[in-house]
């Protein structure tokens, strides 16, 4: 068995560098990604570290655990990758992947490369690698979590012959220095991820349509970085437009975390939508929606409604200002008319039952999401989908009516 450690990484790269590249130069290029180079301390350690005779200094190991991986990747791209023979870069990557594959001390779901949350399992099936992210990721993992001396028993297996054995392997495997190629979430997840975001990217751009033979155009699916080393799940994946995908590759850690917050929100909305969709609203509501869509409020009726309408009920239920403003506007304009429509269908359908159905939808949605605007949107979107995807604004008007008239949103509810 081979072990992934600083020594096996360094020796692999040394075999893939021109003969003119000194061991000391390669060691300095890598270690200076973590801390400023100290000639007195670091120069004498290169040979012993390459042979797995000693471990890196403890302060270096501690720094490797917490350092931002993005600057380290940029450092490797500028100072480490140029030291390698371009014709042997692929051999270096495949050899290191083989070392990872053989190392049974690394679990399959261990994240080895933070950029993209690439686990051992994903790394071993990858067909394209960003070499700077790959090398810096393994380097940080090995320095931070692996005692270098544990590689002493296998260091003699890292030979030029081992490196050359990958000359003809994986002909379709590609190496890139300028563009990150992330492992893509499984195809089986793509439809769910698109439905989860409603076919809209985080930036608001519509995502691609399905193509013949499967897949989606103008759309990329990526894994978001995790804080822990667990196996990536569909909860870590998101659909992005091409522009946001390119932005994601180079953006800051804070912006990536903001994208993860967006992912958590739309995922919760999708789960709430699944639960709400199981509660069917009486089919008579479709006629109410069609009628609302063609109704134009007269000036006299609007003036009378504004004179008599008391917004205190809505104000006591909703603290989200934009949602409160929208709901008050709809109720002021349409409440008497919608109430009349619902009273008119009493012979065929009990409007109290419809009210109870909306209340149950609210309770279901509230289990998954807390933001008032999201709850209202999920209920309105479900009504829109179950009535033939017509009369979208009328759906919002009906939801506003039931917020005013029944327990859709509790009084004095705490909201986001």
C-alpha positions in Angstrom: 0.0 0.0 0.0 1.2 3.5 -0.8 0.6 6.4 1.6 -0.2 10.0 0.7 2.1 12.3 2.6 4.3 15.3 1.9 7.2 13.0 1.0 5.3 11.0 -1.6 3.8 14.1 -3.1 7.2 15.9 -3.3 9.1 12.8 -4.7 6.4 12.3 -7.3 6.7 15.9 -8.5 10.5 15.6 -8.4 10.3 12.7 -10.8 8.1 14.8 -13.1 10.4 17.8 -13.2 13.3 18.4 -15.5 16.6 17.2 -14.2 17.7 20.8 -13.8 15.0 21.4 -11.2 16.7 21.0 -7.8 14.9 19.2 -5.0 15.6 22.2 -2.8 13.8 24.5 -5.3 10.7 22.3 -5.5 10.6 22.1 -1.7 10.9 25.9 -1.3 8.2 26.5 -3.9 5.7 24.3 -2.0 6.5 25.2 1.6 6.5 29.0 0.9 2.8 28.7 0.0 2.1 28.3 3.7 4.8 30.4 5.5 7.6 32.8 4.4 10.7 30.7 3.6 13.3 30.5 6.4 16.7 29.5 5.0 18.1 28.5 8.3 15.3 26.2 9.2 13.9 25.0 5.9 16.9 24.5 3.7 18.4 21.6 5.7 15.1 19.7 5.9 14.3 19.2 2.2 16.1 15.9 1.7 14.8 14.4 5.0 11.3 15.4 4.2 11.5 13.9 0.7 12.7 10.6 2.3 9.9 10.7 5.0 12.5 10.7 7.8 10.9 13.7 9.6 7.6 15.5 9.8 7.1 19.2 8.9 7.4 21.7 11.7 4.2 21.7 13.9 3.5 25.4 13.2 3.5 24.7 9.5 1.1 21.7 10.0 -1.2 23.9 12.1 -1.2 26.7 9.5 -2.1 24.2 6.8 -5.3 23.3 8.6 -6.7 26.9 8.6 -5.1 28.7 5.7 -7.4 29.9 2.8 -6.9 27.3 0.0 -7.5 29.8 -2.8 -4.2 31.8 -2.3 -2.4 28.5 -1.9 -3.7 27.3 -5.3 -2.7 30.6 -6.9 0.8 30.2 -5.4 1.1 26.7 -6.8 0.0 27.9 -10.2 2.6 30.6 -10.2 5.6 28.9 -8.5 5.1 25.1 -8.4 3.4 24.0 -11.7 6.1 25.8 -13.9 8.8 23.6 -12.2 7.2 20.5 -13.8 7.9 19.1 -17.2 4.7 19.9 -19.2 4.9 16.5 -20.8 4.8 14.8 -17.4 2.1 16.8 -15.6 -0.5 14.3 -16.5 1.7 11.5 -15.1 2.2 13.4 -11.9 -1.6 13.8 -11.4 -2.4 10.2 -12.3 0.4 8.9 -10.1 -0.9 10.9 -7.1 -4.4 9.8 -7.8 -3.2 6.2 -7.7 -1.4 6.9 -4.4 -4.7 8.3 -3.0 -6.6 5.3 -4.3 -4.2 2.8 -2.6 -4.1 4.6 0.7 -6.8 2.8 2.7 -6.3 5.2 5.6 -8.3 7.8 3.6 -12.0 7.2 3.6 -13.9 7.5 0.4 -15.9 10.6 1.6 -12.8 12.5 2.8 -12.6 15.9 1.1 -9.0 16.2 -0.2 -9.4 19.3 -2.4 -11.5 22.1 -0.8 -12.0 23.8 -4.2 -15.2 22.1 -5.2 -15.4 19.8 -2.1 -13.6 17.0 -4.1 -13.6 13.8 -2.1 -11.3 10.7 -2.6 -14.2 9.0 -4.3 -14.8 11.8 -6.8 -11.1 12.3 -7.3 -10.6 8.7 -8.4 -13.3 9.0 -11.1 -12.4 12.5 -12.3 -11.7 12.9 -16.0 -10.3 16.5 -15.8 -8.3 18.2 -13.1 -7.1 21.7 -12.5 -3.5 21.0 -11.7 -2.9 23.9 -9.3 -6.1 23.2 -7.2 -5.2 19.5 -7.3 -1.6 19.8 -6.2 -2.2 22.5 -3.6 -5.2 20.5 -2.2 -3.3 17.3 -1.7 -0.3 19.3 -0.3 -2.5 21.1 2.3 -4.3 17.8 3.3 -1.0 15.9 3.7 0.8 18.6 5.6 -2.1 19.2 7.9 -3.4 15.7 8.7 -0.7 13.1 7.8 2.5 12.4 9.7 5.1 12.5 7.0 7.1 9.7 8.6 4.2 7.3 7.9 5.2 7.3 4.3 8.7 5.9 5.0 7.6 2.3 4.3 6.5 3.1 0.7 8.7 5.9 -0.4 10.9 3.5 -2.3 7.9 2.6 -4.5 7.8 6.2 -5.9 10.2 5.5 -8.7 10.7 6.9 -12.3 9.2 3.5 -13.5 6.1 4.1 -11.4 5.7 7.5 -12.9 6.3 6.2 -16.5 3.6 3.5 -16.0 1.0 6.2 -16.5 2.3 7.2 -20.0 -0.6 5.5 -21.8 -3.3 5.4 -19.1 -6.6 7.3 -19.3 -6.1 8.9 -22.8 -9.2 11.1 -22.3 -7.9 12.5 -19.0 -7.1 16.2 -19.3 -5.0 18.7 -17.3 -5.7 22.4 -17.2 -3.8 25.2 -15.5 -6.3 28.1 -16.2 -9.8 26.7 -15.8 -11.1 24.6 -13.0 -13.0 21.5 -14.1 -15.2 20.3 -11.1 -16.7 16.9 -10.9 -20.4 17.4 -11.8 -23.2 16.2 -9.6 -24.8 13.0 -11.0 -27.1 13.4 -14.0 -29.9 11.9 -12.0 -29.9 15.0 -9.8 -30.1 17.6 -12.6 -33.8 17.7 -13.0 -34.3 18.0 -9.2 -31.8 20.8 -9.0 -33.5 22.8 -11.8 -36.9 22.3 -10.2 -35.5 23.3 -6.9 -34.4 26.7 -8.2 -37.4 27.1 -10.5 -35.2 27.1 -13.6 -33.7 30.4 -12.5 -30.1 31.0 -11.6 -29.1 32.8 -8.4 -28.4 35.9 -10.6 -32.0 35.8 -12.0 -31.1 34.5 -15.5 -33.3 31.6 -16.8 -31.4 28.4 -17.0 -31.2 26.0 -20.0 -33.9 23.8 -21.4 -33.6 20.0 -21.8 -31.7 18.8 -24.9 -32.3 15.7 -27.0 -30.5 12.7 -25.5 -30.6 14.2 -22.0 -28.8 17.0 -20.2 -29.5 20.7 -20.2 -27.9 23.5 -22.3 -26.8 26.9 -20.9 -26.6 25.4 -17.5 -23.8 24.0 -15.2 -24.2 21.9 -12.1 -21.5 22.2 -9.4 -20.8 21.1 -5.8 -20.5 23.8 -3.2 -17.7 23.6 -0.7 -18.5 21.9 2.6 -17.2 22.9 6.1 -16.8 19.2 7.0 -15.2 16.3 5.2 -18.5 14.4 4.6 -19.7 12.9 1.3 -21.2 15.6 -0.9 -25.0 15.2 -1.3 -27.7 16.9 -3.4 -27.8 19.4 -0.6 -24.3 20.6 -1.7 -25.2 20.9 -5.4 -26.6 23.8 -7.3 -27.5 24.7 -10.9 -25.8 27.9 -12.3 -25.8 29.8 -15.6 -22.5 29.8 -17.5 -21.6 33.3 -16.3 -22.2 32.5 -12.7 -20.2 29.2 -13.1 -17.2 31.2 -14.4 -17.7 33.7 -11.5 -17.8 30.8 -9.0 -14.4 29.5 -10.0 -12.6 32.7 -9.0 -14.9 34.3 -6.4 -14.1 34.8 -2.7 -14.8 32.4 0.1 -17.4 34.9 1.5 -19.3 35.0 -1.8 -19.3 31.2 -2.0 -20.8 31.1 1.5 -23.5 33.6 0.3 -24.2 31.2 -2.6 -24.5 28.3 -0.1 -27.1 30.4 1.9 -29.0 30.9 -1.3 -28.9 27.2 -2.0 -30.2 26.4 1.5 -33.0 28.8 1.0 -34.2 27.4 -2.4 -33.8 23.9 -1.2 -36.0 24.6 1.8 -38.5 26.3 -0.5 -38.5 23.2 -2.7 -39.1 20.9 0.2 -41.9 23.1 1.4 -43.4 23.1 -2.1 -43.4 19.3 -2.1 -45.3 19.2 1.2 -47.7 21.9 0.2 -48.5 20.2 -3.2 -49.9 17.2 -1.3 -52.8 19.4 -0.1 -55.2 20.0 -3.0 -57.3 23.1 -3.0 -60.9 22.6 -4.1 -61.2 22.7 -7.9 -63.8 25.5 -7.7 -60.9 27.9 -6.9 -60.0 27.7 -10.6 -63.2 29.6 -11.6 -62.5 32.2 -8.9 -59.0 32.8 -10.4 -60.3 33.1 -13.9 -62.9 35.7 -12.8 -60.4 37.7 -10.8 -58.1 37.8 -13.8 -60.7 39.7 -15.9 -62.0 41.9 -13.1 -61.3 45.6 -13.1 -62.0 47.5 -9.9 -64.1 50.6 -10.3 -63.0 53.8 -8.8 -66.1 53.9 -6.5 -65.5 50.4 -5.3 -61.8 51.0 -4.6 -62.7 54.3 -2.7 -65.3 52.4 -0.6 -62.8 49.6 0.2 -60.1 52.0 1.2 -62.6 53.8 3.5 -63.7 50.7 5.3 -60.7 48.4 5.2 -58.8 48.0 8.4 -55.2 46.8 7.8 -54.5 46.0 11.4 -55.1 42.3 10.9 -52.5 42.1 8.2 -50.1 44.3 10.2 -50.4 42.0 13.2 -49.6 38.9 11.1 -46.9 40.1 8.7 -43.6 41.8 9.7 -42.0 41.5 6.3 -42.5 45.0 4.9 -42.6 44.2 1.1 -45.0 41.3 1.7 -47.2 43.4 4.1 -47.3 46.2 1.5 -48.3 43.8 -1.3 -50.9 42.0 0.8 -52.5 45.3 2.0 -52.7 46.5 -1.6 -54.3 43.3 -2.9 -56.8 43.1 0.0 -57.7 46.8 -0.3 -58.5 46.4 -4.0 -60.0 42.9 -4.2 -61.2 41.7 -0.8 -64.9 42.4 -1.2 -64.9 41.0 -4.7 -63.1 37.8 -3.8 -65.4 37.3 -0.8 -68.4 37.6 -3.1 -67.0 35.0 -5.5 -66.4 32.6 -2.7 -69.9 33.1 -1.3 -71.3 32.5 -4.8 -69.8 29.0 -4.9 -71.2 27.9 -1.5 -73.7 25.6 -3.2 -71.0 23.5 -4.9 -68.1 23.9 -2.5 -67.8 25.0 1.1 -65.5 28.1 1.2 -64.7 27.2 4.8 -63.1 24.0 3.5 -61.0 26.0 1.1 -59.9 28.2 3.9 -58.9 25.2 5.9 -57.0 23.8 3.0 -55.0 27.1 2.6 -54.4 27.1 6.4 -53.0 23.5 6.2 -50.7 24.5 3.4 -49.4 27.4 5.5 -48.7 25.0 8.4 -46.9 22.6 6.1 -44.8 25.3 4.5 -44.0 26.8 7.9 -42.4 23.5 9.0 -39.7 24.0 6.3 -39.2 27.7 5.9 -39.5 30.7 8.2 -39.4 33.7 5.9 -42.9 35.0 5.5 -42.4 36.1 1.8 -41.1 32.6 1.0 -44.1 30.9 2.6 -46.6 33.2 0.7 -44.7 32.6 -2.5 -44.7 28.8 -2.1 -48.5 28.7 -1.5 -49.2 31.0 -4.4 -46.8 29.0 -6.7 -48.5 25.8 -5.8 -51.9 27.3 -6.6 -50.5 28.5 -9.9 -49.1 25.1 -10.8 -52.3 23.2 -9.8 -54.6 25.4 -11.9 -52.9 25.0 -15.2 -50.2 27.6 -14.7 -52.5 30.5 -15.5 -53.5 33.6 -13.6 -50.3 34.1 -11.6 -51.3 37.4 -10.1 -54.8 36.1 -9.3 -53.1 33.4 -7.2 -51.3 36.0 -5.2 -54.5 37.9 -4.7 -56.3 34.8 -3.4 -53.5 34.1 -1.0 -53.7 37.7 0.2 -57.4 37.3 0.8 -56.9 34.2 3.0 -54.1 35.9 4.9 -56.6 38.6 5.8 -59.6 36.4 6.4 -58.3 33.2 8.2 -55.3 31.8 10.0 -52.8 31.9 7.1 -50.0 33.5 9.1 -50.7 33.7 12.8 -51.1 36.9 14.6 -47.9 38.3 16.1 -45.9 35.6 14.4 -42.1 36.1 14.5 -40.8 36.4 11.0 -37.7 36.9 9.0 
